[in-house]
Amino acid sequence: MAKFIVRIELRNSKDADYDELHKKMTSNKFVRFSEIDCKLLWLPNAEYEITSTKSINDIASLAKSVAEKISPAPKVLVTEVNNLFQLGLDKY
């Protein structure tokens, strides 16, 4: 299984759009926190983590399809995590 970090930017959005995005992403097994150095930490707004056996392309397609339900043409960036370092993230 691989861990992925997903960043989504909704075009022409309002705060309520991101609230809806968070709900929809959570219902698709994406989480808004990460365990780093044995600590659970909140990811920056509109960033998500998912652990899956799916490919990076499949994860990107899933994230895009979820975000498109809220706003057309979302910006989606997916990275597969090999190593993760943080500065300044808040405790979950």
Secondary structure, DSSP 8 states (H G I E B T S, - for coil): -EEEEEEEE-TT--HHHHHHHHHHHHHTT-BSEEEETTEEEE--TTEEEEEESS-HHHHHHHHHHHHHTTSSS-EEEEEE-S----SS--B-
